[in-house]
Amino acid sequence: MSCLASCFASCCAASTCGLCSTVASGISKKSARLAYCGLFGLSLIVSWILREVAAPLLEKLPWINSSTHTKAWYQEQAVLRVSLGSFLFFVILALIMIGVKDQNDRRDSWHHGGWIAKMVIWVLLVILMFFLPNVVITVYGTLSIFGAGLFLLVQVIILLDFTHTWNDAWVEKDEQKWYIALLVVAIGCYLAAFAFSGILFIWFNPSGHDCGLNIFFIVMTMVLAFSFGIIALHPAVNGSLLPASVISVYCAYVCYTGLSSEPRDYVCNGLHSKSSAVSTSTLILGMLTTVLSVIYSALRAGSSTTFLSPPSSPRTGTAKPLLEGDDVEEGKEKEKEARPVSYSYSFYHLIFALASMYSAMLLSGWTNSSESSDLIDVGWTSVWVRICTEWVTAALYVWTLVAPLILPDREFF
């Protein structure tokens, strides 16, 4: 019987390895970016699971355990250690891919292939992080605050680039129906932004309480949305209502995530009775936004008009092969023309590294272990991070409108 069980286990292991090999070999160059996104998504799932179940296990590790630590601290440790493993994985890839300009570079095949080896390395890095002393994780947690902030900044720049690209694409069609579509979408976004802001007044300004701070946040969001439209339509500014309306909706959403992150016992958080549900929904939206931002950064990385462009290749366009007309060895092969890469591999992996830091902050409440361990992304640190992100978004958008007037010789988006 034991022999049969052993045989069955061996067959299952062989089948699993075969499945992994099939999946890995089936990843083509076109699907490689999605494969990296899938690996990043796997790191999020692992972090989330370990956050819920790893605390009792970490307490048994002598180099981690301490009688003074709370359950929330152990949850934070699990999240940070998985995040550090993913961060190192993508940083290593980013360093390896520096300077890749064309597909003839051997590193191009490294970027698109070797998935079994990459998965093994990622797993080993994550496991290794659980053997590091606490001081290393503490330092990484501190650095992750700044790395997550940088990711949010990149996220905002990507959003601004998206809105301007969207607007330019419809304007270039130069047809009445597309102008009408621009107007309809812009009006719809503005109505959504102001309606949502009105709902925030109901949720986060309960009667009978002095909620001046929440009122300030919400009113500022509405003022910013109104200002975006005024500045964009000013005759001296080459603006449009579509980007202004989209940024307004985004600012309203960020304001909501900030207010919903207020502590459970704060009387001005009208959703405090459903804090767990609200916190989980905010987490899911945050994770979804993170994954979409990473995917979009990869798709936009090939654009020649943005900071996401890959390094220029000296052998692009209609450049001829070096050995044109000459026979090469017995097969009379000709050297293939070097095709430039469509996006910056190094920048692409750097985005994942910063996103790993951001996801760690999202799951650990920005390393604020004083809050309840049952809540995610709750606390005043989370509130101010969100609100500051909204204000930075507003400042950057206004800058894209007025910068051409101040620096007419520079190109902005």
BELNOR-V150098 format. One record per backbone hydrogen bond with DSSP energy under -0.5 kcal/mol. CO is the residue of the C=O (numbers start at 1). NH is the residue of the N-H. E is the energy in kcal/mol with one decimal. If there is no record, write none. Layout:
# BELNOR-V150098
CO:NH:E
CO:NH:E
This chain:
# BELNOR-V150098
1:5:-2.5
2:6:-2.6
3:7:-2.3
4:8:-2.5
5:9:-2.6
6:10:-2.2
7:11:-2.2
8:12:-2.3
9:13:-2.6
10:14:-2.5
11:15:-2.5
12:16:-2.6
13:17:-2.6
14:18:-2.5
15:19:-2.5
16:20:-2.6
17:21:-2.6
18:22:-2.4
19:23:-2.7
20:24:-2.8
21:25:-2.7
22:26:-1.4
24:27:-1.2
26:28:-0.8
28:32:-0.7
31:35:-2.0
32:36:-2.2
33:37:-1.9
34:38:-2.4
35:39:-2.2
36:40:-2.4
37:41:-2.7
38:42:-2.2
39:43:-1.7
40:44:-1.6
41:45:-2.1
42:46:-2.6
43:47:-2.2
44:48:-2.4
45:49:-2.6
46:50:-2.7
47:51:-2.0
48:52:-1.0
49:52:-0.8
49:53:-1.8
50:54:-2.5
54:58:-2.7
55:59:-1.7
57:60:-1.1
58:61:-1.4
60:62:-0.7
61:64:-1.7
61:65:-3.3
63:134:-0.6
66:69:-1.5
70:74:-1.7
71:75:-2.1
72:76:-2.3
73:77:-2.2
74:78:-2.2
75:79:-2.1
76:80:-2.7
77:81:-2.3
78:82:-1.8
79:83:-2.4
80:84:-2.7
81:85:-1.9
82:86:-2.1
83:87:-2.9
84:88:-2.6
85:89:-1.9
86:90:-2.4
87:91:-2.3
88:92:-2.5
89:93:-1.7
90:94:-2.5
91:95:-2.5
92:96:-2.2
93:97:-2.0
95:98:-1.0
97:100:-1.7
97:346:-0.5
99:101:-0.6
101:341:-2.0
102:105:-1.4
105:108:-1.9
105:109:-0.6
106:109:-0.9
106:110:-1.0
107:111:-2.1
108:112:-1.5
109:113:-1.9
114:118:-2.1
115:119:-2.5
116:120:-2.3
117:121:-2.6
118:122:-2.6
119:123:-2.4
120:124:-2.6
121:125:-2.5
122:126:-2.3
123:127:-2.5
124:128:-2.6
125:129:-1.6
126:130:-0.6
127:130:-1.3
128:131:-2.0
129:132:-1.1
133:136:-0.8
133:137:-1.1
134:138:-2.4
135:139:-2.1
136:140:-2.3
137:141:-2.6
138:142:-1.9
139:143:-2.4
140:144:-2.4
141:145:-0.9
142:145:-0.6
142:146:-0.9
143:147:-2.5
144:148:-3.1
145:149:-1.6
146:150:-2.2
147:151:-2.1
148:152:-2.3
149:153:-1.9
150:154:-2.5
151:155:-2.8
152:156:-2.1
153:157:-2.2
154:158:-2.6
155:159:-2.1
156:160:-2.5
157:161:-2.5
158:162:-2.5
159:163:-2.4
160:164:-2.2
161:165:-2.4
162:166:-2.7
163:167:-2.4
164:168:-2.6
165:169:-2.3
166:170:-1.6
167:171:-2.2
168:172:-2.4
169:173:-0.5
171:174:-1.5
175:178:-0.7
175:179:-1.7
176:180:-2.4
177:181:-2.0
178:182:-2.3
179:183:-2.1
180:184:-2.7
181:185:-2.6
182:186:-2.4
183:187:-2.6
184:188:-2.5
185:189:-2.6
186:190:-2.3
187:191:-2.6
188:192:-2.2
189:193:-2.5
190:194:-2.4
191:195:-2.4
192:196:-2.5
193:197:-1.9
194:198:-2.0
195:199:-1.9
196:200:-2.0
197:201:-1.3
198:202:-1.0
199:203:-2.3
200:204:-2.8
201:205:-0.6
203:270:-1.2
206:209:-1.1
209:211:-1.0
211:215:-2.3
212:216:-2.4
213:217:-2.2
214:218:-2.4
215:219:-3.0
216:220:-2.5
217:221:-1.6
218:222:-1.9
219:223:-2.7
220:224:-2.5
221:225:-2.0
222:226:-2.3
223:227:-2.5
224:228:-2.5
225:229:-1.4
226:230:-1.8
227:231:-2.8
228:232:-2.5
229:233:-1.8
231:234:-1.1
232:239:-0.8
234:237:-1.8
237:239:-1.6
240:244:-1.1
241:245:-2.8
242:246:-2.4
243:247:-2.4
244:248:-1.6
245:249:-2.1
246:250:-2.2
247:251:-2.5
248:252:-2.1
249:253:-2.2
250:254:-2.6
251:255:-2.4
252:256:-2.0
253:257:-2.4
254:258:-2.1
255:259:-2.5
256:260:-2.8
257:261:-0.7
258:261:-0.6
259:262:-1.5
261:379:-3.3
263:266:-1.6
265:267:-0.6
266:269:-1.8
268:270:-1.2
269:272:-2.0
271:274:-2.0
272:275:-1.3
274:278:-2.9
275:279:-3.2
276:280:-2.3
277:281:-2.4
278:282:-2.6
279:283:-2.3
280:284:-2.5
281:285:-2.5
282:286:-2.7
283:287:-3.0
284:288:-2.7
285:289:-2.7
286:290:-2.3
287:291:-2.7
288:292:-2.7
289:293:-2.4
290:294:-2.2
291:295:-2.5
292:296:-2.8
293:297:-2.4
294:298:-1.6
295:299:-1.9
296:300:-2.6
297:301:-0.7
299:302:-0.5
300:303:-1.9
303:306:-0.6
306:309:-1.4
308:344:-0.7
316:319:-1.3
321:324:-1.2
323:326:-2.2
327:329:-0.6
328:332:-0.8
328:333:-1.5
329:332:-0.8
337:339:-0.6
339:103:-2.9
343:345:-0.7
344:348:-2.1
345:349:-2.2
346:350:-1.9
347:351:-2.1
348:352:-1.4
349:353:-2.1
350:354:-2.4
351:355:-2.4
352:356:-2.0
353:357:-1.4
354:358:-2.3
355:359:-2.7
356:360:-1.6
357:361:-2.0
358:362:-2.3
359:363:-2.1
360:364:-1.8
361:365:-0.7
361:366:-2.6
364:368:-1.0
367:369:-0.9
368:371:-1.1
372:375:-1.4
379:383:-1.9
380:384:-2.4
381:385:-2.1
382:386:-2.2
383:387:-2.5
384:388:-2.5
385:389:-1.9
386:390:-2.1
387:391:-2.2
388:392:-2.6
389:393:-2.4
390:394:-2.2
391:395:-2.4
392:396:-2.7
393:397:-2.3
394:398:-2.5
395:399:-2.0
396:400:-1.9
397:401:-1.1
398:402:-2.3
399:403:-2.7
402:405:-0.9
402:406:-1.5
403:407:-3.7
407:410:-1.6
411:413:-0.5
